Amino acid sequence: MTTPLDTILASVFADITRETVLDTRLLTVDGAALYEVLKRLKTYPDLDFSLLLDITAVDYLTYPKRAAARFVVVYTLRNWKKNYLVQVRVPVADPDTGLPSVADLWGSALWAEREVFDQYGITFTGHPDLRRILNHHQFKGHPLRKDYDIHAGQVCTEPDSLEPEIRARLKVNGVDDSTMSDINTEIMFLNIGPSHPATHGAIRIFAALDGETIMANVNEIGYLHRGFEKTAEHRTYNQIVPLTDRLNYCSALMNNIAYVKAIESWLGLAITERAVFMRVILSEFFRIQDHLVCLAANLVDMGGLTNYWYLYNEKEASYDLISRLTGARLTSSFTRIGGMAHDFYEGWQDDLARQLVDIEKGVNDSLKLVARNRIVHDRTQNVCVLSPETALSYGFTGPNLRASGVGFDLRKDSPHYFYESFDFNVPVGTTGDVYDRMMVRFEEIFESMRIIRQAVKMIPEGELFAADHRYVLPEKSKVYNSIEGAANHFKLIFEGVRVPEGAWYDSFEAANGELGFYFVSDGSGTPYKLKVRPPCFYAMGGFHEMVEGEMIADAIINLGSINIIGGELDR
């Protein structure tokens, strides 16, 4: 069926190859036309793709049906107002020559292009700061190339000074050594992290200071990079589920659900209604947990320790329910392709209801301390403001984007799992400051409770797994009592779920924003390529825009307000 987007694309890009993959329109262009195509996608009024969600590459060196070019770069863009999703695919003839940078069009390209350069060795001409980002500065080679030796250990022996980068940033902000000399002062360079409790993980914040004012900021990440995407190339699809736990470990099960949902979308596998409602209930419960951690830690950074106990005690207690259900507290690995690991236990409704009441009380007690607190207001209001235009440019999604006044939420704008059936609101901020980022999360906790309580009333009885043993393990009775069941079980365990050839993108409204997965399948039981689109990565990529011109203490509470999770950031 032709959609309005198809009509517009046919009109604007009549001479470009177009196809549809799931809900994504795919354009294939050559390198010479790339910049103009992307610019038109962003600026043409009827297209308005203001969100560059991600950039990645594919090395087709060992792919069974290899294309003419070994490397292909893929850009994923979204028009958030109409929820249009487009991918632009461009073959790369020579990685050293590479492609033109689009960092002048979208701020999110600054870090996205660096990641492609780091992992694949593809150059982006015109990029203002093209260097490694996940691997250390002494690293040799490009680990996501198919011919990279994964056994080659590379140790970093010297820290990266980052002095050229911070001085370049000062010049961008109109500050140089002579300017500072004229006013008889001296710039001081300060490292915050990577080993510092205020960074909530291993993140290096490098600031140039005039007194306590941040004149320029650059950041170094990758300290927790453990090669998630490379590891996934050597695991079956179900074996990757535990790896997703280690992304945003504050809401681990949401990663599980987003991951298997992406695979099921490509397979066309419809899961049972009971499994759908289980996923909704657990997603929203983990969204609450994630926000509790974020708010508790952020308020501690401001000196509000009592708030920490009101919020974190209830979060800690909620793990009891999760451990009874999944057998684990933090990393649960509870989903499977086609269903869930097992059903809810007897009496779960009462346990969940009690937990929600306790969380509600803890959140309300905390709000009594902060909602009308002059000190909190002075510390957070009009501090580290992020405009909606800047937030979109840097690829912000989720509560950080909504705090800046952009009311985009995949649960409302691209509903899945019956979200259109639930009565809930999407909290939206007005200023985009630290205060809004906190309060949006407070309100989202209450909205998630509303969704859970509705879903508990609506959840049907029935089967937990889809009845398709191409993808779902047979019942144990069949495994033990029939040769067909035993063979089916054996093949799924050892060979994995065989996913049809192709490439696709699917996403989910996780606690920090749009958590996306881009797959390339060669038809086997392991992904040829798996790329995570982590919301934290792009939030940290725009951090400098928020803190330059602010105080050191403001940068600390701002980091807490955007809720950076190291496992998701670094993968």
C-alpha positions as CSV (number, residue, x, y, z in Angstrom):
1,M,0.0,0.0,0.0
2,T,1.4,3.4,-1.0
3,T,1.7,5.8,1.9
4,P,2.1,9.6,1.9
5,L,5.8,9.1,2.7
6,D,6.1,6.9,-0.4
7,T,4.5,9.5,-2.6
8,I,6.9,12.2,-1.2
9,L,10.0,10.1,-1.6
10,A,9.0,9.1,-5.2
11,S,8.6,12.8,-6.0
12,V,11.8,14.1,-4.3
13,F,14.0,11.1,-5.1
14,A,12.6,9.8,-8.4
15,D,16.0,8.5,-9.7
16,I,17.0,6.7,-6.4
17,T,16.4,3.0,-5.7
18,R,13.7,2.7,-3.0
19,E,12.3,-0.3,-1.1
20,T,10.3,-1.0,2.1
21,V,11.7,-3.1,4.9
22,L,9.2,-3.6,7.8
23,D,8.2,0.0,8.6
24,T,11.4,1.5,7.1
25,R,11.8,3.1,3.7
26,L,15.3,2.2,2.4
27,L,17.1,4.5,-0.1
28,T,20.3,3.3,-1.8
29,V,22.5,6.1,-3.0
30,D,26.1,6.5,-4.1
31,G,28.7,8.4,-2.2
32,A,28.7,11.4,-4.5
33,A,25.0,12.0,-4.0
34,L,25.0,11.1,-0.3
35,Y,25.3,14.6,1.3
36,E,22.6,16.2,-0.9
37,V,20.2,13.3,-0.3
38,L,20.7,13.5,3.5
39,K,20.4,17.3,3.5
40,R,17.2,17.1,1.5
41,L,15.8,14.5,3.9
42,K,16.4,16.9,6.8
43,T,15.4,20.2,5.2
44,Y,12.6,19.4,2.7
45,P,9.5,20.5,4.6
46,D,7.4,17.5,3.8
47,L,10.2,15.2,4.9
48,D,11.7,16.9,8.0
49,F,13.9,14.1,9.2
50,S,15.3,16.1,12.2
51,L,16.5,13.0,14.1
52,L,19.5,11.2,12.8
53,L,19.1,8.1,15.1
54,D,22.3,6.2,14.1
55,I,25.0,5.6,11.6
56,T,26.6,2.2,11.2
57,A,28.5,0.1,8.7
58,V,28.5,-3.4,7.4
59,D,31.5,-5.4,6.2
60,Y,30.3,-7.9,3.6
61,L,33.7,-9.6,3.2
62,T,32.4,-13.0,4.2
63,Y,28.7,-12.6,3.4
64,P,27.4,-15.5,1.2
65,K,25.9,-13.0,-1.4
66,R,28.5,-10.3,-1.2
67,A,27.7,-7.0,-2.9
68,A,30.1,-5.2,-5.2
69,A,31.4,-3.1,-2.4
70,R,32.8,-4.6,0.7
71,F,31.7,-1.9,3.0
72,V,28.2,-0.2,3.2
73,V,27.3,2.6,5.5
74,V,23.7,2.8,6.8
75,Y,22.1,6.0,8.1
76,T,18.9,5.7,10.2
77,L,16.7,8.8,10.3
78,R,13.3,9.6,11.9
79,N,10.7,12.2,11.3
80,W,9.4,12.3,14.9
81,K,6.3,14.4,14.1
82,K,4.8,11.8,11.6
83,N,6.9,8.9,12.8
84,Y,8.4,8.2,9.4
85,L,11.5,6.0,9.4
86,V,14.1,6.1,6.6
87,Q,17.4,4.4,6.1
88,V,20.0,5.6,3.6
89,R,22.4,2.9,2.4
90,V,25.6,3.9,0.6
91,P,28.3,1.6,-0.7
92,V,31.9,2.6,0.2
93,A,34.4,2.0,-2.6
94,D,37.5,3.0,-0.6
95,P,37.4,3.3,3.2
96,D,40.3,5.7,3.2
97,T,38.5,8.1,0.9
98,G,35.3,7.4,2.7
99,L,32.2,9.6,2.7
100,P,31.4,13.2,3.4
101,S,30.7,14.1,7.0
102,V,27.1,15.2,7.9
103,A,28.1,16.6,11.3
104,D,27.1,20.0,10.1
105,L,23.6,18.8,9.5
106,W,23.1,16.7,12.7
107,G,25.1,16.9,15.9
108,S,24.6,13.2,16.5
109,A,26.8,12.5,13.5
110,L,29.8,13.8,15.5
111,W,30.0,10.7,17.6
112,A,28.2,8.3,15.2
113,E,30.8,8.9,12.5
114,R,33.6,8.5,15.0
115,E,32.3,5.1,16.0
116,V,32.1,3.9,12.4
117,F,35.7,5.2,11.8
118,D,36.9,3.5,15.0
119,Q,35.2,0.1,14.4
120,Y,35.4,-0.1,10.6
121,G,38.1,2.3,9.5
122,I,35.9,4.4,7.2
123,T,36.9,8.0,6.9
124,F,34.4,10.9,7.0
125,T,35.9,13.9,5.2
126,G,35.1,17.2,6.8
127,H,34.5,15.8,10.3
128,P,35.9,18.3,12.8
129,D,37.3,15.7,15.3
130,L,37.6,12.2,13.6
131,R,39.3,9.9,16.1
132,R,38.6,6.8,18.1
133,I,35.8,6.7,20.6
134,L,35.1,3.2,22.0
135,N,38.6,1.8,21.6
136,H,41.6,3.5,23.2
137,H,43.8,5.9,21.2
138,Q,46.7,3.4,20.9
139,F,44.5,0.7,19.4
140,K,45.6,-0.8,16.0
141,G,43.1,-2.0,13.4
142,H,39.3,-2.0,13.3
143,P,37.6,-4.7,15.3
144,L,34.3,-5.0,13.5
145,R,36.0,-5.8,10.2
146,K,35.5,-9.5,9.4
147,D,39.2,-10.1,9.0
148,Y,40.2,-8.6,12.4
149,D,42.0,-11.0,14.7
150,I,39.8,-11.1,17.8
151,H,42.5,-12.8,19.9
152,A,44.8,-9.8,19.5
153,G,45.0,-8.1,22.9
154,Q,45.9,-4.5,22.8
155,V,46.8,-2.7,26.1
156,C,46.8,1.0,26.4
157,T,50.0,2.2,28.1
158,E,49.6,6.0,28.0
159,P,46.5,8.1,28.7
160,D,45.2,10.4,26.0
161,S,45.9,14.0,26.9
162,L,42.9,15.4,25.0
163,E,44.7,18.8,25.1
164,P,44.4,19.4,21.3
165,E,40.7,18.6,21.4
166,I,40.0,20.9,24.4
167,R,41.9,23.8,22.8
168,A,40.1,23.3,19.5
169,R,36.8,23.4,21.5
170,L,37.9,26.6,23.2
171,K,38.4,28.2,19.8
172,V,35.0,27.1,18.6
173,N,33.6,28.9,21.6
174,G,35.6,32.1,20.8
175,V,38.2,31.7,23.5
176,D,41.9,31.5,23.1
177,D,45.0,32.1,25.2
178,S,45.3,35.7,24.1
179,T,41.7,36.5,25.1
180,M,42.3,35.1,28.6
181,S,45.6,37.0,28.9
182,D,43.8,40.2,28.1
183,I,41.6,39.8,31.2
184,N,44.5,38.8,33.4
185,T,43.3,35.3,34.1
186,E,44.4,31.8,33.2
187,I,42.5,28.8,32.0
188,M,42.7,25.7,34.2
189,F,42.2,22.2,32.8
190,L,40.3,19.8,35.1
191,N,39.6,16.1,34.8
192,I,36.4,14.8,36.4
193,G,36.6,11.0,36.2
194,P,37.0,8.4,34.9
195,S,37.4,7.2,38.4
196,H,35.1,9.5,40.3
197,P,31.8,8.8,42.1
198,A,30.1,11.8,40.5
199,T,30.5,10.3,37.0
200,H,28.2,7.3,37.9
201,G,30.6,5.1,35.9
202,A,33.8,5.2,34.0
203,I,33.4,8.5,32.0
204,R,36.1,11.1,31.7
205,I,34.8,14.7,31.6
206,F,37.6,17.1,30.6
207,A,36.8,20.8,31.2
208,A,38.6,24.1,30.6
209,L,37.7,26.4,33.4
210,D,37.7,30.1,34.1
211,G,37.3,30.0,37.8
212,E,34.4,27.5,38.2
213,T,32.8,28.3,34.9
214,I,33.2,25.7,32.1
215,M,34.5,27.4,29.0
216,A,34.9,24.2,27.0
217,N,34.3,20.5,27.5
218,V,35.3,17.3,25.8
219,N,34.5,13.8,27.0
220,E,36.2,10.4,26.8
221,I,34.2,7.2,26.9
222,G,34.9,3.5,26.1
223,Y,36.3,2.5,29.5
224,L,33.6,-0.2,29.7
225,H,33.6,-1.2,26.0
226,R,33.6,-5.0,25.9
227,G,32.8,-5.7,22.3
228,F,29.1,-6.5,22.5
229,E,28.6,-6.3,18.8
230,K,31.6,-8.4,17.9
231,T,30.6,-11.0,20.5
232,A,27.1,-11.2,19.1
233,E,28.5,-12.3,15.7
234,H,29.7,-15.5,17.5
235,R,26.5,-16.4,19.4
236,T,23.1,-17.7,18.4
237,Y,20.2,-15.3,18.6
238,N,18.9,-16.7,21.9
239,Q,22.4,-16.8,23.4
240,I,22.6,-13.0,22.9
241,V,19.7,-12.4,25.3
242,P,22.0,-12.4,28.4
243,L,24.4,-10.0,26.7
244,T,21.6,-7.5,26.4
245,D,21.1,-7.5,30.2
246,R,24.5,-5.9,30.4
247,L,23.5,-2.8,28.4
248,N,21.3,-0.8,30.6
249,Y,21.6,-2.9,33.7
250,C,19.2,-0.6,35.7
251,S,16.4,-1.8,33.5
252,A,17.9,-5.1,32.1
253,L,14.7,-6.8,31.1
254,M,13.6,-3.9,28.9
255,N,16.8,-4.7,26.8
256,N,15.7,-8.3,26.6
257,I,12.3,-7.4,25.4
258,A,13.5,-4.8,22.8
259,Y,16.0,-7.3,21.4
260,V,13.6,-10.3,20.9
261,K,10.9,-7.9,19.6
262,A,13.3,-6.8,16.9
263,I,13.9,-10.4,15.8
264,E,10.2,-11.4,16.0
265,S,9.3,-8.4,13.8
266,W,11.6,-9.7,11.0
267,L,10.4,-13.3,11.4
268,G,6.7,-12.1,11.3
269,L,6.3,-14.1,14.5
270,A,3.2,-13.1,16.5
271,I,3.6,-13.9,20.2
272,T,0.6,-14.8,22.4
273,E,-1.4,-12.2,24.1
274,R,-0.4,-13.4,27.6
275,A,3.3,-13.0,26.6
276,V,2.5,-9.5,25.2
277,F,1.0,-8.4,28.5
278,M,3.8,-9.9,30.5
279,R,6.2,-7.9,28.5
280,V,4.2,-4.7,29.0
281,I,3.9,-5.2,32.8
282,L,7.6,-6.0,33.2
283,S,8.8,-3.2,30.8
284,E,6.9,-0.6,32.8
285,F,8.0,-2.0,36.1
286,F,11.7,-1.8,35.0
287,R,11.1,1.7,33.6
288,I,10.1,2.6,37.2
289,Q,13.2,0.9,38.6
290,D,15.4,2.8,36.1
291,H,13.9,6.2,37.0
292,L,14.2,5.5,40.7
293,V,17.9,4.9,40.4
294,C,18.4,8.0,38.2
295,L,16.5,10.3,40.6
296,A,18.0,8.8,43.7
297,A,21.5,9.3,42.5
298,N,20.8,12.7,41.0
299,L,19.4,14.0,44.3
300,V,22.4,12.6,46.2
301,D,24.6,14.7,43.9
302,M,22.7,17.7,45.1
303,G,23.2,16.7,48.7
304,G,19.7,15.3,49.2
305,L,20.6,12.0,50.9
306,T,17.1,11.5,52.5
307,N,15.6,11.3,49.0
308,Y,18.0,8.5,48.1
309,W,16.6,6.3,50.8
310,Y,13.0,7.1,50.0
311,L,13.6,6.1,46.3
312,Y,16.4,3.6,46.4
313,N,15.0,1.5,49.3
314,E,11.9,0.8,47.3
315,K,13.9,0.1,44.2
316,E,16.0,-2.4,46.2
317,A,12.9,-4.0,47.6
318,S,11.4,-4.4,44.1
319,Y,14.3,-6.7,43.3
320,D,12.7,-9.3,45.6
321,L,9.7,-9.5,43.2
322,I,12.1,-9.8,40.2
323,S,14.2,-12.5,41.9
324,R,11.1,-14.6,42.7
325,L,10.0,-14.3,39.1
326,T,13.3,-14.7,37.2
327,G,15.7,-16.2,39.7
328,A,18.0,-13.2,39.4
329,R,18.0,-9.7,40.8
330,L,19.8,-7.5,38.3
331,T,20.4,-9.4,35.0
332,S,17.4,-11.6,34.5
333,S,17.7,-13.0,30.9
334,F,14.0,-13.6,31.0
335,T,12.8,-13.4,27.4
336,R,13.0,-15.9,24.6
337,I,12.3,-15.6,20.9
338,G,8.6,-16.3,20.7
339,G,7.7,-15.9,24.4
340,M,9.1,-15.6,27.9
341,A,11.3,-17.9,29.9
342,H,8.4,-19.0,32.0
343,D,5.1,-17.7,33.4
344,F,4.3,-15.5,36.4
345,Y,4.4,-17.3,39.7
346,E,1.3,-17.9,41.9
347,G,0.4,-14.8,43.9
348,W,2.4,-12.4,41.7
349,Q,-0.5,-9.9,41.4
350,D,-0.6,-9.3,45.2
351,D,3.2,-8.9,45.4
352,L,3.2,-6.5,42.5
353,A,0.3,-4.4,43.9
354,R,2.1,-4.1,47.3
355,Q,5.3,-3.1,45.6
356,L,3.6,-0.4,43.6
357,V,2.0,1.0,46.7
358,D,5.4,1.1,48.4
359,I,7.0,2.8,45.4
360,E,4.2,5.3,45.2
361,K,4.7,6.3,48.9
362,G,8.5,6.6,48.4
363,V,8.1,8.8,45.4
364,N,5.6,11.0,47.1
365,D,7.7,11.3,50.2
366,S,10.6,12.4,48.0
367,L,8.5,14.9,46.1
368,K,7.4,16.5,49.4
369,L,11.1,17.3,49.9
370,V,11.9,18.6,46.5
371,A,8.8,19.9,44.7
372,R,8.7,23.2,46.7
373,N,12.3,23.2,47.8
374,R,13.9,26.6,47.0
375,I,17.4,25.1,47.1
376,V,16.5,22.4,44.6
377,H,14.8,24.9,42.3
378,D,17.8,27.2,42.4
379,R,20.2,24.3,41.6
380,T,18.1,22.9,38.8
381,Q,15.9,25.4,37.1
382,N,17.3,27.2,34.0
383,V,20.5,25.1,34.5
384,C,22.1,23.2,31.6
385,V,19.2,24.1,29.3
386,L,18.9,22.0,26.1
387,S,16.6,23.5,23.4
388,P,14.4,21.2,21.4
389,E,16.3,21.9,18.2
390,T,19.6,21.0,19.9
391,A,18.2,17.9,21.5
392,L,16.9,16.6,18.2
393,S,20.1,17.5,16.4
394,Y,22.1,15.4,18.9
395,G,19.8,12.4,18.7
396,F,18.2,12.7,22.1
397,T,15.2,10.5,22.7
398,G,13.1,9.4,25.6
399,P,12.7,11.5,28.8
400,N,15.7,13.7,27.9
401,L,14.1,14.7,24.7
402,R,10.6,15.1,26.2
403,A,12.1,17.3,28.9
404,S,13.0,19.7,26.2
405,G,9.4,20.0,25.0
406,V,9.4,17.3,22.2
407,G,6.5,15.0,23.1
408,F,7.8,11.9,21.1
409,D,7.2,8.5,22.7
410,L,7.2,5.3,20.6
411,R,4.5,3.8,22.9
412,K,2.2,6.6,21.6
413,D,3.6,7.4,18.2
414,S,4.4,3.9,17.0
415,P,2.3,1.8,19.3
416,H,3.1,-1.9,19.8
417,Y,2.1,-4.5,22.4
418,F,-1.4,-3.0,22.7
419,Y,0.0,0.3,24.1
420,E,-2.8,2.1,22.2
421,S,-5.3,0.3,24.5
422,F,-3.9,1.8,27.7
423,D,-4.9,5.1,29.2
424,F,-1.7,7.0,30.0
425,N,-0.1,10.4,29.4
426,V,3.3,11.4,28.1
427,P,4.9,14.0,30.4
428,V,6.6,16.8,28.5
429,G,8.8,19.6,29.9
430,T,8.9,23.2,28.9
431,T,12.5,24.4,29.5
432,G,14.8,21.5,29.0
433,D,16.8,22.1,32.1
434,V,17.9,19.8,34.9
435,Y,14.6,20.4,36.7
436,D,12.5,19.3,33.7
437,R,14.6,16.2,33.2
438,M,14.0,15.2,36.8
439,M,10.3,16.0,36.9
440,V,9.6,14.2,33.6
441,R,11.0,11.0,35.2
442,F,9.0,11.5,38.4
443,E,5.8,11.8,36.3
444,E,6.7,8.9,34.1
445,I,6.9,6.7,37.2
446,F,3.2,7.5,38.0
447,E,2.2,6.9,34.4
448,S,4.0,3.5,34.3
449,M,2.1,2.5,37.4
450,R,-1.2,3.4,35.6
451,I,-0.2,1.2,32.7
452,I,0.8,-1.7,34.9
453,R,-2.5,-1.6,36.9
454,Q,-4.5,-1.6,33.7
455,A,-2.5,-4.4,32.2
456,V,-2.8,-6.6,35.3
457,K,-6.6,-6.3,35.0
458,M,-6.5,-7.1,31.2
459,I,-3.9,-9.9,31.1
460,P,-5.5,-13.0,29.6
461,E,-4.8,-16.7,30.5
462,G,-3.4,-18.9,27.8
463,E,-0.2,-20.1,26.2
464,L,3.1,-18.4,26.8
465,F,4.9,-19.3,23.6
466,A,4.0,-19.0,20.0
467,A,3.1,-22.3,18.4
468,D,5.9,-22.3,15.8
469,H,8.7,-24.8,16.5
470,R,10.9,-23.3,13.8
471,Y,11.7,-20.7,16.4
472,V,10.4,-22.0,19.8
473,L,11.6,-25.0,21.8
474,P,9.2,-27.9,21.9
475,E,7.6,-29.0,25.2
476,K,9.8,-31.2,27.4
477,S,7.3,-34.1,27.0
478,K,7.8,-34.1,23.3
479,V,11.6,-33.8,23.7
480,Y,11.8,-36.8,26.0
481,N,9.2,-39.0,24.2
482,S,9.6,-38.4,20.4
483,I,12.5,-38.4,18.0
484,E,11.0,-35.3,16.2
485,G,10.8,-33.3,19.5
486,A,14.4,-34.3,20.4
487,A,15.7,-33.4,17.0
488,N,13.8,-30.1,17.0
489,H,15.2,-29.2,20.4
490,F,18.8,-30.3,19.4
491,K,18.8,-28.1,16.3
492,L,17.4,-25.0,18.0
493,I,20.0,-25.3,20.8
494,F,23.0,-26.0,18.7
495,E,22.3,-24.2,15.4
496,G,20.1,-21.5,16.8
497,V,16.9,-19.9,15.4
498,R,17.5,-19.6,11.6
499,V,16.6,-16.1,10.6
500,P,15.9,-15.3,6.9
501,E,18.5,-13.3,5.0
502,G,18.1,-9.6,5.1
503,A,18.8,-6.4,7.0
504,W,16.4,-4.5,9.2
505,Y,16.0,-2.0,12.1
506,D,13.5,-2.2,15.0
507,S,13.3,-0.1,18.1
508,F,11.6,0.1,21.5
509,E,10.8,2.9,24.0
510,A,13.3,1.9,26.7
511,A,13.8,3.9,30.0
512,N,16.4,6.2,28.5
513,G,14.8,6.5,25.0
514,E,14.8,4.8,21.7
515,L,16.7,1.5,22.0
516,G,17.2,0.2,18.5
517,F,18.7,-2.9,17.0
518,Y,20.0,-3.1,13.4
519,F,20.5,-6.7,12.1
520,V,22.1,-8.2,9.1
521,S,21.2,-11.9,8.7
522,D,22.9,-14.4,6.3
523,G,20.2,-17.0,7.0
524,S,22.1,-18.8,9.7
525,G,21.4,-19.1,13.4
526,T,23.8,-16.3,14.3
527,P,23.6,-12.7,13.2
528,Y,26.1,-11.6,10.5
529,K,25.9,-8.2,12.1
530,L,24.1,-6.7,15.2
531,K,24.3,-3.0,16.0
532,V,22.8,-1.5,19.1
533,R,21.4,2.0,18.9
534,P,21.9,3.1,22.5
535,P,20.1,6.2,23.8
536,C,22.8,7.0,26.3
537,F,25.5,7.3,23.6
538,Y,23.7,10.2,21.9
539,A,22.8,11.9,25.2
540,M,26.4,11.9,26.2
541,G,27.4,13.1,22.8
542,G,25.4,16.3,23.4
543,F,26.7,16.8,27.0
544,H,29.1,19.6,26.1
545,E,26.2,21.7,24.7
546,M,24.5,21.6,28.0
547,V,27.5,22.4,30.4
548,E,29.6,24.9,28.6
549,G,29.0,28.3,30.3
550,E,27.7,26.6,33.4
551,M,29.5,25.8,36.7
552,I,31.4,22.6,37.6
553,A,28.8,21.7,40.2
554,D,26.1,22.1,37.5
555,A,27.9,19.7,35.2
556,I,27.8,17.0,37.9
557,I,24.0,17.2,38.5
558,N,23.4,17.5,34.7
559,L,25.2,14.2,34.2
560,G,22.9,12.6,36.7
561,S,19.9,14.2,35.1
562,I,20.5,12.6,31.6
563,N,21.0,9.2,33.3
564,I,24.1,7.9,31.6
565,I,24.5,4.1,32.1
566,G,28.0,2.9,31.3
567,G,27.1,-0.5,30.0
568,E,24.7,1.0,27.4
569,L,27.0,3.9,26.6
570,D,30.1,1.8,25.9
571,R,28.6,-1.6,25.0
